[in-house]
Amino acid sequence: MDISVIVPLFNEAESLPELEAWIARVMEANGFSYEILFINDGSTDDSWQVIKHLRESNPCVKGVSFRRNYGKSPALNTGFIRAQGDVVITMDADLQDSPDEIPELYRMITADGYDLVSGWKQKRYDPLSKTIPTKLFNATARKVSGIHNLHDFNCGLKAYRNKVVKHIEVYGDMHRYIPYIAKNAGFTRIGEKVVHHQARKYGKTKFGLDRFVNGYLDLATLWFTSRFGVKPMHFFGLLGSLMFLLGFISLVIVGISKLYRMNAGLPYILVTDSPYFYIALTLMILGTQLFLAGFTGELIVRNSPGRNHYEIEEELATDNNRQ
């Protein structure tokens, strides 16, 4: 099969017939073999009934319906598991992503050799309250991820080589950072394509401004786990050691200062009356706790079944391998 199109959706019953007809028209015009995977994320409208009706008229339509609303990341991950096409296309169900972009996205994966191609909605039909935070969000994501050629990490229109979606896991709200997740999994050939952004035709957006706050927290989580996920002691141990050392040195300075003033006959106060004593003590306690957190993390990682799990691209067998 050439292409799998994954469409996560929540309460998009009005747009689904038009979207399915548009995708089918593009596929037939280009001679692609395809499947459309509609992932119904607990919709409360007639979305699932519409999908079942579309299935009756088009056998290429497939669907999964969640019992309740879980979010876009679980919906995408469910589609990734089931996708059979050589190239996997994801797009939103609100008709803001154009299926006419599919042939070029397919070519960039199969002919240009990209592992992942992300859409860039260079001209957006969104209010400033959404576009300005989006620009700041993308600038931060580029800096942290090191993928400097992407302008729109959160664009729903993306294309993947099949093996990419089979080797990554998307959970929580991590769909915003799929390029970063793919890069961490070793898929570094990441490209971008300017795509047409259409104004929403039906319904209203399902995302609020809180997604930007959550997005930064998720980015911090992803950065930390990619850097220190299998070596937590390198972060907590180092930070804890530095804090303990700073506190210890401060405590020594407080003590020496008192002894000096005593021997010189100068007025002095008790060590416990100095605020610096408690600051130093606090630093030593926090440093110890951070060091123990890193040590505990190392014990957990050491006993994890995936501690030595590596993705092998290819292997030339030898006699030793066969034994």
LINDAVEN-V113919 format. One record per pair of residues at least 24 apart in sequence whose ideal C-beta (glycine too) atoms are under 10 Angstrom apart, sorted by the first residue. I is the first residue (numbers start at 1). J is the second residue. Records with the same first field share a line. If there is no record, write none. Layout:
I=J  J
This chain:
1=32  33  34  35  60  83  84  85  86  87  162
2=27  30  31  32  33  34  35  85  86  87  106  110
3=27  30  32  33  34  35  36  60  83  84  85  86  87  88  89  102  103  105  106  109  159  162
4=34  35  36  37  62  79  80  82  83  84  85  86  87  88  89  90  160  162  165
5=32  34  35  36  37  38  60  61  79  83  85  87  88  89  90  91  99  102
6=35  36  37  38  39  62  75  76  77  78  79  80  82  83  85  88  89  90  91  156  158  160  165
7=36  37  38  39  40  51  61  63  75  76  79  89  90  91  92  93  94  97  156
8=37  38  39  40  41  64  66  70  71  72  73  74  75  76  77  78  79  90  91  92  93  156  175
9=38  39  40  41  43  47  48  50  51  63  72  75  92  93  94  206
10=39  40  41  42  43  44  45  47  66  69  70  71  72  75  93  94  203  206
11=40  41  42  43  44  45  46  47  69  93  202  203  204  206
12=38  40  41  43  45  47  50  92  93  94  95  202  203  206
13=40  43  44  45  46  47  48  49  50  51  93  202  203
14=45  46  47  50  93  94  95  201  202  203
15=47  50  92  93  94  95  96  200  201  202  203
16=40  46  47  48  50  51  53  54  61  93  95  202
17=50  51  53  54  57
18=95  201  202
19=54  91  92  93  94  95  97  99
20=50  51  53  54  55  57  58  60  61  93  99
21=54  57  58  99
22=95  98  99  100  102
23=58  60  61  89  91  99  100  102
24=54  57  58  60  61  99
25=99  100
26=98  99  100  101  102  103
27=60  99  102  103
29=100  103
30=102  103  106  107
32=85  87  102  103  106
33=60  84  85  86
34=60  84  85  87  89  102  106
35=59  60  61  62  82  83  84  85
36=60  61  62  63  89  99
37=61  62  63  64  75  78  79  80  82  83  84  85  88  90
38=62  63  64  65  75  79  93
39=63  64  65  66  70  72  74  75  76  77  78  79  82  90  93
40=64  65  66  69  75  93
41=65  66  68  69  70  71  72  74  75  76  78  93  206
42=66  67  68  69  70  71  75
43=69  93
44=68  69
45=203
47=93
69=206
70=171
71=170  171  172  173  174  175  206
72=156  170  173  174  175  176  206  207
73=169  170  171  172  173  174  175  176  177  178  218
74=170  171  172  173  175
75=170  175
76=156  158  165  170  171  174  175  178
77=165  168  169  170  171  174  175
78=170
79=165  170
80=160  162  164  165  166  167  168  169  170  178
81=165  166  169
82=165
83=160  162  165  166
84=162
85=160  162  165
86=110  161  162  163
87=117  159  160  161  162  164
88=116  158  159  160  161  162  163  164  165  166
89=117  157  158  159  160
90=118  119  155  156  157  158  159  160  165  175  178
91=119  155  156  157  158  159  195
92=155  156  157  200  206
93=156  202  203
94=156  198  199  200  201  202  203  204  205  206
95=198  199  200  201  202  203
96=121  124  125  126  155  156  157  195  196  197  198  199  200  201  205
97=121  155  156  157  158  195  196  197  198
98=157  195  196  197  198
99=157
100=195  196
101=157  159  193  194  195  196
102=157  159
104=159  193  195
105=157  158  159  160  191  193  195
106=159
107=159
108=159  191  192  193
109=159  160  161  162  164  189  191
110=159  161
112=189  191
113=161  189  191
114=159  160  161  164  187  189  190  191  192  193
115=159  160  161  163  164  179  182  183  185  186  187  188  189  190  191
116=147  150  158  159  160  161  164  165  168  178  179  181  182  183  187  188  189  190  191  192
117=157  158  159  160  161  179  189  190  191  192  193  195
118=147  149  150  151  152  153  154  155  156  157  158  159  160  178  179  182  190  191  192  193  195
119=150  151  152  154  155  156  157  158  159  192  193  194  195  196  197
120=149  150  151  152  153  155  157  192  193  194  195  197
121=151  152  154  155  156  157  194  195  196  197  198
122=151  152  194  195  196  197
123=194  195  196  197
124=152  197  199
125=197  198  199  200
126=197  199  200  205
129=209
130=205  207  208  209  211  212
133=209  211  212  213  215
134=211  212  215
136=212  216
137=176  211  212  215  216  219
138=176  215
140=215  216  219  220
141=176  177  179  180  215  216  219  222  223
142=179  180
143=219
144=177  180  216  219  220  222  223  226
145=177  179  180  181  183  184  190  219  222  223  226
146=180  183  188
147=177  179  180  182  183  188  190  192
149=179  190  191  192
150=179  180  190  191  192
151=192  194
152=192  194  195  197
153=177  178  179  180  215  219
154=178  207  211  212  215
155=179  192  193  195  197
156=195
157=193  195  196  197
158=182  192  193  195
159=191  193
160=187
161=187  189
163=187  311  313
164=189  190
167=311
172=214  217  218  221  222
173=211  214  215  217  218  221
174=215  218  219  221  222
175=218
176=211  212  214  215  218  219  222
177=215  218  219  221  222  223
180=219  222  223  226
181=222  226
183=226
184=222  223  225  226  227  229
185=226  311
186=310  311  312  313
187=311
228=294  297  301
229=297  301  304
230=297  298  301  302  304  306  307  308  309
231=294  297  298  301
232=293  294  295  296  297  298  299  300  301
233=291  293  294  295  296  297  298  299  301
234=294  297  298
235=290  293  294  297
236=289  290  291  292  293  294  295  296  297  298
237=287  290  291  292  293  294  295  297  298
238=290  291  294
239=286  287  290  291  293  294
240=284  286  287  288  289  290  291  292  293  294  295
241=287  288  290  291  294
242=283  287  290
243=282  283  284  285  286  287  288  289  290  291
244=283  284  285  286  287  288  289  290  291
245=283  284  287
246=279  280  283  284  287
247=279  280  281  282  283  284  285  286  287  288
248=280  281  283  284  287
249=280  283
250=276  277  279  280  281  283  284
251=276  277  279  280  281  283  284
252=280
253=280
254=278  279  280  281
255=280
